[in-house]
Amino acid sequence: MRSAAFYGRFSCEKQNEQSIEGQLRVCQQFAAQNDLNIVETYIDRATTGTNDNRVAFQQMLADSAKPVMWDVVLVYAIDRFGRNSIEVAINKQKLKKNKKILISATQRTSDNLDGSKNLDGILLENVYIGLAEYYSAELSQKTTRGMKENRLKGLFCGGKVPYGYKVVNKRVLINEEEAEIVRQIFKEYAAGKVAREIIEGLNAKGIKRNGKPFAINSLYNLLRFENYIGIYRHNEEVYYDTYPAIVSKELFEEVGYIIAKNKRGARSAYIDYLLRGKIYCGYCGKKMHGESGTSKSGRVMYYYKCSGKKRGLPCDNDIPPKERIENIVIDSTHRVMSNQENLEMIADAVMRVHEKRIHDRSIMTILINERDTIQKSLSNVMKAIESGILTATTKARLEELEEQLEQVKSKIQIEENRTKNHISKEQVIEFLSHAIQKQPNLMINLLVQKVVVYRDKLEIYYNYVPSSPHDQSDEEGAISLDECSRLLKIRSP
């Protein structure tokens, strides 16, 4: 009597353990009629057959290479083994290499139990696999089409409901209690609080997310979640009618900018140095970095220090206190922005840069060339497969190229959306004259190119204005505004 291993699988929640029991019962009847003894079972539950990333299936393949008792893999039908013709062929080859054969209890297969070839089974097995793959592809296409229609109608298509929302009759609605917490988190982060401080405040109020305290990663994921401004992305499509907005687009973009800046190291663990990366020593030209120290009275002092002086290099500059020099830059920038002529000049420059970026197709050209190269490589792999070259390497390369293609297509879609995002000069002026001036962090990040510090004065160079003859370092220009500087009589703390 030969020994066999039973492999069973059901696909989704609509099927259940009874499906496995039915498969096993039929296979046991087949085994009894054909002098087989089932000595091992491998079962995958709620798992698709369109790929072989299945735990029990992979374990069965791994065990087939070992000195196990069984030499037959018995399945109810070929589609339980797999619905992807390429993977079925590759995995059957693995079994054959390990001197194991695949037998179906209900369908003719290419191998007989005695090891001989079943000629009509060779044809029928390929038909079974082809039909299973066609059914899966058709079902996937119908499901995808149906889901897309639901998304176009603004309906919820399943999955975990994001924090701040609830689902009623397949519609996503705002959960006002949670949404208010979301708004609070965005506002506090934009105001300068670090994630740790925000979480401490939430914990102190007993506020939790899905029954658990907020964590650093979950808080940053929340701050990056586009659904909160009404944008829902799925594959290459963007939908605007599924999630109602909880925060404004301006606040979301401000927070995103701060996160990106902090990622580059613009924030220390405890204090935000607004001019980090923009402040230079007027004497040696070195960058100035945020520092802190404790006075004899125990008070913590924050200031900017020349990096050259910090390394012991000769420099005549003083060490300006952080708050004083930042306030000077903020006040001076407010004065610049209160002048209508300056506003018009900066707005015109912003529009020129914006239009240049809109019409710059270089990035899109690179992405399209990359997409075409990947598609050509995919075509070559498919030709190899059609020629009968079916190996694990071929399969891995195919999956790798398909993943790369999806990523490039997504980038192309993002770039296309970016080029469609037009702004007007009036919107720029409104932003510069009102919204930006209420947010010092954002104002300095966007407008101030650099600040040069001397012992008795400082120079502020702004983006988007004509170049000063004293500085040609920025392609978009800068201007030295000595009239906006104030005398600094500062001594080291």
N, C-alpha and C positions, 0 to 999 in steps of 0.2 A: 504493500500500500504506500502510495506517494503522499508526501505532506505538502500542505499549501498554506499560504497566508492570505487572509481575507482583507481587502481594502474597501472601505465604504466611505461615502461622502454625501452630505446634503448641503444645498446651496444657500438657503436663506431662512429667515424666521417663519416663512409660510410652510416650510417643511419642518420636521421634528424627529425625535427619537424613533417614532413609529416608522419613518422612512428608512432609517438604518436597520431597524428590526426586520422590515420587509426584505431589504436587500440581503441581509444575513440569512434569513430563512430560505430564500430561493437558492442562495449559494450553498447552504447546507444540504438541501435536497439534491442539487447538482453533484456535490461532493459524494454523497451516499450512493448515487447512481453510477459514479465513475471511479469508485475505489480510491477516493481522496480523503485525507484526514486534515481538517483545518486545525492547525496548531498555534496560530498567531493571528491577531486582529489589529488592524490599523484604521482608525476612524477620524475623519475631519468633519467637524460640525459647523454649519453656517459658513462655509468656505466656498469661494468661487472655483470653478474648474477652468477658467480662462487663463490661469497661470499656475505654475507649480510651486508657488510660495506657500506651501501648506505644511504644517508641522509634522503631522502623522505621515504624510506622503514622503517627505524628505527623510524621515526616520526609516521608512520602509526601504527607500532607495539605498540609504547608508547600510542598513542591515543586510541588504542583498549581497553586499561585497564581503560580508563576514561568513564564517562557517556555521550558518544556521541550519535548522532541521528542514526547512521548506525549500522547494525549488520551483514552486508555482505561485504566481500572484493571481488570485481569483477575485473577479469583480462582477457585480450584477450586470453592468453594461459598460461598453467602452467609454461612454461619456463620463462615467464615474472616475476613470483613470485620468481623463483630461479632455478639454474642449478646444485646445490649441494644437493644430496639426503639427506644427514645428516641434513643440515641446513633447507631444506624445511620441513622435519619431525619435527624438533625442533620448527620452527616458526609457523607451523600449530598447534602444540600443544599449543603454546602461545595464538593463536587466540581462540582455543577451550576453554582454561581456562578462557578467557575473554568473553565467550559465543558469539563468532563471527565465521563465516564459510567462507571458500574460495570457490568461484565459478568461473569457466571459461566460457567465452561466446562461445567458439568454441570447447571445449573438455569436455568429461564426467569426473566428479569429484566424490570423495568418498561420498560427502554430496549432498543431494537435497535441493532445496530452502525451502522446508517445514520442514527441519530438519531431515528427515529420511535418512537412509543409502542407497546409490546406490551400490548394490552388484557388478555389472559389472564395475562400476566406480572405485571401490577400486582397481581392477586389472589394469584397463586402466590408472588410474592416476599414478600408480607406473611405468607403461611402459613409459608413457610420460616423467616422471622425469628421468628414466634411460636412455632413448634415448637422452634427452637434455644434461645430464651429459656426456654421451658417445660422443656426438657431440662436446661439449666444450673441453673434454680431447683430442679428435682426432685433433681438430683444433689447440689446444695449442701445441700438439706434432709436428704437421706439421709446425706450425709457428716457434717453437723453433728450429726444425731441419733446416728450411730454413735460419733462422737468424744465426745459427751457421755456416752454409756453407758460408754465406756472410762474416762473421767475419774471417773465415779461408782464404777467398780470399782477406782479407784486405779491405773490403767495409764498408762504414759508414752505420750503421743500425738505424739511427734516433736519436732524442733527441736534446738537446742543444749543439751547437758546442762550445767546450772549447776555452777560450781566447788564442790567438796565432795560431789558426788554421782556415781554411776555407774548405768548401766542394765543390768539382767540379766533376760532373759526378759520384757521390757516392764515390769518393775518398777523403780522408782527406789530405789536403796539408798545408804547413806552410804559415801562413800570416806573411810575413817578417817584416812588420811594428810593429805588435803586438809582434812577437817573439823576436825582439830586446829588447823590454821593459821587457819581461819575463827574458831574459838573464841578463839584467841590475839588475833586482830585486834579482836574485839568487846571482850574484857577489857581490852586495852591502851587502846582508845579510851575506854572507860568510866572507866578509872583516870586519865584526864587527858592521855594522849599525843595529840599532834596527828598528822594524817594523814602529814605529811612525815616525822616521827620513826618512825612505824610502818613506812613504806615503806623507810626507810634500814635499819631492823633486818632486814626481810625480804630486802633486797638483800644485806646483809652475810652472810646465811646461804645465799644463792643460791636463795632460794625464788621461783618464778615462777608466773604464771598463764597457762595455755595457751601455754607456751613463751616468754612475754614478761614482763619485769619489771612489777610492779604500778605503776599510774599513779594520780594523785590522783582522777580521775573514776571509774576502775574500783573504787577502794577505797571511795568513798562509795556507789557503786551497790551494792556488796556489803553495806555496812552497812544499806542500806534494803531489802534483798531479803527479802520476807516468807516465801519458801519455807523459810528457815532456822528458822522457828518453826512449820513445817508447814502454812502457808496458801498456797493456789494459786488465783489469780483468773484467770478467763477470761470475757471479755465481762461479763455481769452476774451470773455464777455464782461461788460460792466453794466450793472443795473442800478437804477436810482429810485425805484419805487417800492423796494422791499422793506428797507429799514428807515423809519422816520429819524431825522437828525436829533441828537441830544445836545451837542455843542456846536458852536459856530465854526465855520471853515477857517476864519481868521485865528481863532483860539487854537484850533487843532494844528494849523500850520506853524504857529508860534511855538507851541510845545514841541512839534517835530524838529524845528530848527534848534531849540535848546538841547534836545536829546542828542542831535547830531554833533552839536558843539561840545557837549559834555563828553561824548564818546572820544573826541579828539584830545581830551584832557583839559578842557577849559574850566573845570570845576574841581576844587579840592574836596576832601572828604567833608569839610565842615563849613567852608566859606566860598562864596562865589566872587572871583576876581573879574570884574566886568571887562577890564582892559587886557586880560591875558592874551598873549599872542599878537597884540597891537601896540604895545608900549616899548619905546626904545630910549636908550641913553643918548643925550645930545652931544656928549663929549667923545665917547669911544665907539658909538654906533651899535653896541651890543643890546640884545633884548633885555628887558627888565622882567623879573619874575616875582610872583606873589610870595611873600614871606610872612612869618608871624614870630612874635617874641613876647616874653613876659617881663613887665617892668618890676622894679623893686617893691612896688605896692601890691603886686600880684595880678595886675590888670593885663589882659592879653592884648597886644597891639598888632595890627595888620598893616602892611606897607608893601611897596614895590622896591626891589633892589636890583641894581645893575648886575647882570650875570658875570661880566668881566671883573667887577669889583669883588663879587662873591668868590671868584677863583683866585683872588689875590693880585690881579692885574692892576696897573696904575690907572686910576680914574678919579676925577675931581668932583663927581656928582654926589649930591646928598641922597638920602633915602626917604622919599616922600610918603606920608601916610596914605593908605589906600582910600579911605573915605573922602579925604579932602580933594585928592587929585581926580577921583571919579566924579565928584560933584561939580568940579570946574568943567570937565568935559561934557557932562550932562547939561549944565546951565548954558554953556557956550553953544551947544548943538541946538538947544531950544531957541536961542536967539537967532541962529542961522535959519532955522525952519520957520520962524515967525515973519521972515522977510519974503514978501510975495515974489520978488524977482529971483531970489534964490530957489524958491519952490518951483517956479517955472523952469529954471535952468536945469535943476536936478530931474524934474519930471521928464523934460525933453531927452535928457541923457539916458534915463531909465527906458524910455520908449525906444530909443535907438538900439540899445542893447537887447531889449526884448524882441524887436523886429528882426535883428540879426540872428538871434537864436531860433526864432520861428522859421527863418528861411535857410538856416544852416542844415543841410541834409547829409553832412559827413557821417554823423553817427548812424543815421538810418541806412546809408550806403554800406557801412561796415557790417551792420546787422543783417542786411539782405544778402550780402556776399557770404557771410557766415552761414546763413540759412541754406543758401544754394549749395555750399560745399558739403554740409551735413546731408542734404537730400541726395547729393551725388554719391556719397559714401554709403548711404542706406540702399540706394539702387544697386550698388556693387555687391553688398552683402546679400541682398535678395537674389541676385543672379547666381551667387555662389550656392545659396540654399536650393534654388531651382535646379542647379546642376548636380545636386545630391550631396553637397558638402554640409553635413549636419553634425556639428561638434559643439561641445560646451562653450568653446571660445567663440564660435559663430553666434551662438545664442546670446552670450554676454555682450558681445560687440553690438548686436542688434538692439538690445535693451538700452545700452549706453547711448547709442546714436538717437534712439527715439526720445530718450529723456532730454538730451541736449537740444533736439529739435523743438520740443515743447517749451523749454526755457527761452530759446531764441525768439520763438513766436510770441511769447509773453512780453519780452523786451520790446519787440517791434510794435506791439499793440500799445504799450505804455508810451513809446516815443511818438506814435501817431496821435495819441490823446494829448500829449504835451504840446505838440505843434498846433493843435486846435484851440488851445487855451489862450485866447486873446484878452488883453486888458486895454483900457482906455487911459488917456492922459488924465482925464478928470478923476478916475478911480485912484491913480497914483497920487495926485495932489491931495485928495481927500485922506488917503492913508498917511501921507507925510505930515499933513497939517493937524490931524486929530488922533487917529488910532495909535500911530507909532510913538507919539510923544508921551503917551500914558504908560509906555512900557520901556523903561531905560535899557533893559537887556537887549531887546529887539532893535531899538534905535541905534545903539552902539554897534551891534553886530552888522546891521545893514548899511549904515551910513559912514561910520568912522573907519578909514583905512589904516591909519596909524597915528600914534601920539608920540611926539619927541619931547623929552623932558630935560630941561636945564635947571640949574640951581635957582635962577630968578625968573624963569618963564617956561612956557610949554607951547609947542606948535601942534595944531590939530590938522590932519590931512583927511579930506573927505573923498568918498567914492563918487563917481558920476559927475564930476565937475572938471573944468579945463585944468590941464597940468600946470603946476607952478614951475617956473624956470629953475627952482632949487631942487626939484625932485621929479624924476622921470621914471620911477620904479614901477608904476602901475599903468597898464595899457589903457585903463578906463579913466586915468587922470586923477590928480589930487591937487589941492590948493592949500598953501600955508596961510592960516588965519591968525596972524599975530595979534590983530585987533581983538580977537576973542580970548586971548590969553590974559591971565592975571598973574601978578607977581607972587612968587612963592618964597616966603622966608621960612624954610623948614629945617629943622635940625633932627638928627637921628634920635630915635627913641632910646 
